[in-house]
Amino acid sequence: MWFSITELWVYYGKVPAVKGISMEVEKGQVVTVIGSNGAGKTTLMRTISGLKRAIKGSIYYQNERIDGKPPERILRMGIAHVPEGRRVFPFMSVSDNLNLGAYSRKDPNMINRDLESIFVYFPRLKERLEQFAGSLSGGEQQMLAIGRALMSKPEMLLLDEPSLGLAPKMVAEVGRIIKNINNKGVTIALVEQNANMALKVAQKGFVMVTGEIILTSDTASLLGNEHVKKAYLGI
């Protein structure tokens, strides 16, 4: 399997936040992990990207075990993480934020070409290159955070709550952008409380409750599941 997690346990102090979960992702997929606040979704993303250490279990990416590796090594291997809350550098320009995403690369011609591709996804960023990132709207900051991650040229993109705090029109735009990025060959793992958007853009879904995966299925089946509709879709 291209990417897999097996029996992963992650703790904060003595409290387990992720409880023995297993999951598989195929190259080129969009998968989503949905669940309420506090379910352990962000902890899972942080563990994949190396920001948090697992106590037990394993994570394999392209046949290499990555749990325990430092975040910069995981990034160089091709996994980029867009954390919850955007986390742009507010007093740096949009241009500098984007260029920071390519800090691990040594191919200036390709970096410039990839920067132009970011502007295809996010034309508004090109219009605001010299603005401080902190002066952008919430939606524009989310675009910048995703663009910065893409500048590392990842094969797998981890998106943690990209629609959080955005207006409905902007949520739809984020969903469209996720599909476009995936169409270019980037595998995406999407964590979302907005289950409706997430299940519409992904092919496979995992329902997470208090640190455990309680349901795994294709997203069409999850959209029709009575428990999912009542608990996460408000139907």
C-alpha positions as CSV (number, residue, x, y, z in Angstrom):
1,M,0.0,0.0,0.0
2,W,1.2,3.5,-1.0
3,F,0.4,5.0,2.5
4,S,-0.8,3.1,5.5
5,I,-1.3,3.4,9.3
6,T,-1.4,0.4,11.5
7,E,-2.6,0.3,15.1
8,L,-1.5,3.8,15.9
9,W,-1.7,5.1,19.5
10,V,-0.9,8.7,20.3
11,Y,-1.1,10.2,23.8
12,Y,-1.1,13.7,25.4
13,G,0.4,12.9,28.8
14,K,-1.5,9.9,30.0
15,V,-4.6,10.5,27.9
16,P,-4.9,8.7,24.6
17,A,-5.9,11.0,21.7
18,V,-5.6,8.4,18.9
19,K,-6.5,4.8,19.9
20,G,-5.2,2.1,17.8
21,I,-6.4,3.3,14.4
22,S,-5.5,1.8,11.1
23,M,-6.1,3.2,7.6
24,E,-4.9,3.0,4.0
25,V,-4.6,5.5,1.3
26,E,-4.0,4.8,-2.4
27,K,-1.8,7.1,-4.5
28,G,-4.0,9.7,-6.3
29,Q,-6.9,9.5,-3.8
30,V,-8.7,12.1,-1.9
31,V,-9.6,10.7,1.5
32,T,-11.3,12.5,4.4
33,V,-11.4,12.0,8.1
34,I,-14.6,13.5,9.6
35,G,-15.7,13.8,13.2
36,S,-16.6,16.3,15.8
37,N,-14.3,18.6,17.6
38,G,-12.0,16.7,19.9
39,A,-12.2,13.4,18.0
40,G,-8.5,13.3,17.4
41,K,-8.4,14.4,13.8
42,T,-5.7,17.1,14.2
43,T,-3.6,14.8,16.4
44,L,-3.6,12.3,13.6
45,M,-2.5,14.9,11.0
46,R,0.3,16.1,13.3
47,T,1.5,12.6,13.9
48,I,1.6,11.8,10.2
49,S,3.7,15.0,9.5
50,G,6.1,14.3,12.4
51,L,4.9,17.1,14.7
52,K,3.6,14.5,17.3
53,R,5.2,11.2,18.2
54,A,3.2,8.0,18.4
55,I,3.5,5.6,21.4
56,K,2.6,2.5,19.4
57,G,1.9,1.5,15.8
58,S,3.5,2.4,12.5
59,I,3.1,4.8,9.5
60,Y,4.4,3.7,6.1
61,Y,4.8,5.9,3.1
62,Q,6.0,4.5,-0.2
63,N,7.3,1.4,1.6
64,E,9.3,3.4,4.1
65,R,8.4,3.7,7.8
66,I,8.1,7.4,8.7
67,D,6.7,7.5,12.2
68,G,9.5,8.8,14.4
69,K,11.2,10.8,11.6
70,P,11.5,14.6,12.1
71,P,9.0,16.9,10.3
72,E,11.6,18.3,7.9
73,R,12.6,14.8,6.7
74,I,8.9,13.9,6.1
75,L,8.4,17.1,4.1
76,R,11.4,16.3,2.0
77,M,10.0,12.8,1.4
78,G,6.9,14.4,-0.2
79,I,4.3,14.9,2.6
80,A,3.2,18.6,3.2
81,H,1.0,19.6,6.0
82,V,-1.4,22.6,6.0
83,P,-2.2,22.9,9.7
84,E,-5.5,24.0,11.3
85,G,-5.8,27.8,11.6
86,R,-3.7,28.6,8.4
87,R,-0.6,29.6,10.3
88,V,0.8,32.0,7.7
89,F,3.5,34.4,8.7
90,P,1.5,37.6,9.2
91,F,4.2,40.2,9.0
92,M,5.9,38.7,5.9
93,S,4.7,39.3,2.4
94,V,2.6,36.9,0.4
95,S,5.6,36.4,-1.8
96,D,8.0,35.6,1.1
97,N,5.4,33.1,2.6
98,L,5.2,31.3,-0.7
99,N,9.0,31.2,-1.2
100,L,9.4,29.8,2.3
101,G,7.4,26.8,1.2
102,A,10.2,25.9,-1.3
103,Y,13.0,26.3,1.3
104,S,14.0,22.6,1.0
105,R,14.3,22.7,-2.8
106,K,17.4,23.5,-4.9
107,D,15.8,23.9,-8.4
108,P,15.2,27.7,-9.0
109,N,13.8,27.3,-12.5
110,M,11.3,24.7,-11.3
111,I,10.5,26.7,-8.3
112,N,9.6,29.7,-10.5
113,R,7.5,27.5,-12.7
114,D,5.6,26.0,-9.7
115,L,5.0,29.5,-8.4
116,E,3.2,30.4,-11.6
117,S,1.1,27.2,-11.2
118,I,0.1,28.5,-7.7
119,F,-1.2,31.6,-9.3
120,V,-3.4,29.5,-11.6
121,Y,-5.0,27.9,-8.5
122,F,-5.1,31.2,-6.6
123,P,-5.0,34.3,-8.9
124,R,-5.8,36.6,-6.0
125,L,-2.4,35.8,-4.4
126,K,-0.6,37.1,-7.5
127,E,-2.6,40.4,-7.0
128,R,-1.4,40.6,-3.4
129,L,2.2,39.5,-3.6
130,E,3.7,42.4,-1.7
131,Q,1.0,42.6,0.9
132,F,1.6,41.4,4.4
133,A,-0.1,38.0,4.8
134,G,-1.8,39.2,8.0
135,S,-3.7,41.8,5.9
136,L,-5.4,39.1,3.8
137,S,-9.0,37.9,4.4
138,G,-9.5,34.5,6.0
139,G,-10.2,32.8,2.7
140,E,-7.1,34.4,1.1
141,Q,-4.9,33.3,4.1
142,Q,-6.2,29.7,3.5
143,M,-5.3,30.0,-0.1
144,L,-1.8,31.2,0.9
145,A,-1.3,28.4,3.4
146,I,-2.3,25.8,0.8
147,G,-0.1,27.5,-1.9
148,R,2.9,27.6,0.5
149,A,2.5,23.8,1.1
150,L,2.3,23.2,-2.6
151,M,5.6,25.0,-3.2
152,S,7.3,22.1,-1.5
153,K,6.1,20.0,-4.5
154,P,4.4,17.3,-2.3
155,E,3.0,14.0,-3.5
156,M,0.7,13.9,-0.5
157,L,-1.0,17.0,1.0
158,L,-2.5,17.0,4.5
159,L,-5.3,19.5,4.9
160,D,-6.5,20.2,8.5
161,E,-9.8,22.0,8.6
162,P,-9.3,24.2,5.5
163,S,-12.9,25.4,5.6
164,L,-12.9,26.4,9.3
165,G,-14.3,29.9,9.8
166,L,-14.9,30.6,6.1
167,A,-18.1,31.9,4.5
168,P,-20.2,29.3,2.6
169,K,-19.2,30.7,-0.8
170,M,-15.5,30.4,0.2
171,V,-16.1,26.8,1.5
172,A,-17.3,25.8,-1.9
173,E,-14.3,27.5,-3.5
174,V,-11.9,25.5,-1.2
175,G,-13.7,22.3,-2.3
176,R,-13.2,23.2,-5.9
177,I,-9.5,23.9,-5.3
178,I,-9.0,20.6,-3.6
179,K,-10.4,18.8,-6.6
180,N,-8.2,20.8,-8.9
181,I,-5.1,20.0,-6.9
182,N,-6.0,16.3,-6.9
183,N,-6.5,16.3,-10.6
184,K,-2.9,17.3,-11.0
185,G,-1.9,14.0,-9.2
186,V,-1.5,15.1,-5.6
187,T,-2.9,12.7,-3.1
188,I,-4.9,14.5,-0.4
189,A,-5.9,13.6,3.2
190,L,-8.5,16.0,4.3
191,V,-9.6,16.5,7.9
192,E,-12.9,18.4,8.3
193,Q,-15.8,19.2,10.6
194,N,-17.7,20.3,7.5
195,A,-18.6,16.7,6.6
196,N,-20.9,17.7,3.7
197,M,-18.1,19.4,1.8
198,A,-15.5,16.8,2.7
199,L,-17.6,13.8,1.6
200,K,-18.4,15.5,-1.7
201,V,-14.7,16.1,-2.7
202,A,-13.3,12.8,-1.4
203,Q,-13.6,9.3,-2.7
204,K,-13.1,7.5,0.7
205,G,-14.0,8.5,4.2
206,F,-13.2,7.6,7.8
207,V,-15.5,8.5,10.6
208,M,-13.5,9.3,13.8
209,V,-15.0,9.4,17.3
210,T,-13.0,9.9,20.5
211,G,-9.8,8.8,18.9
212,E,-11.1,5.7,17.1
213,I,-12.1,5.1,13.5
214,I,-15.6,3.7,13.8
215,L,-16.6,3.6,10.1
216,T,-14.7,3.4,6.8
217,S,-16.4,3.4,3.4
218,D,-16.6,5.1,0.0
219,T,-18.0,8.6,0.4
220,A,-21.2,7.8,-1.6
221,S,-22.1,5.2,1.0
222,L,-21.2,7.5,3.9
223,L,-23.4,10.2,2.5
224,G,-26.3,7.8,2.5
225,N,-25.5,6.4,6.0
226,E,-28.2,7.3,8.5
227,H,-25.8,7.7,11.4
228,V,-23.6,10.0,9.4
229,K,-26.5,12.0,8.1
230,K,-27.9,12.6,11.6
231,A,-24.5,13.1,13.4
232,Y,-22.5,15.0,10.9
233,L,-24.8,16.3,8.1
234,G,-27.6,17.7,10.1
235,I,-30.2,15.6,8.3
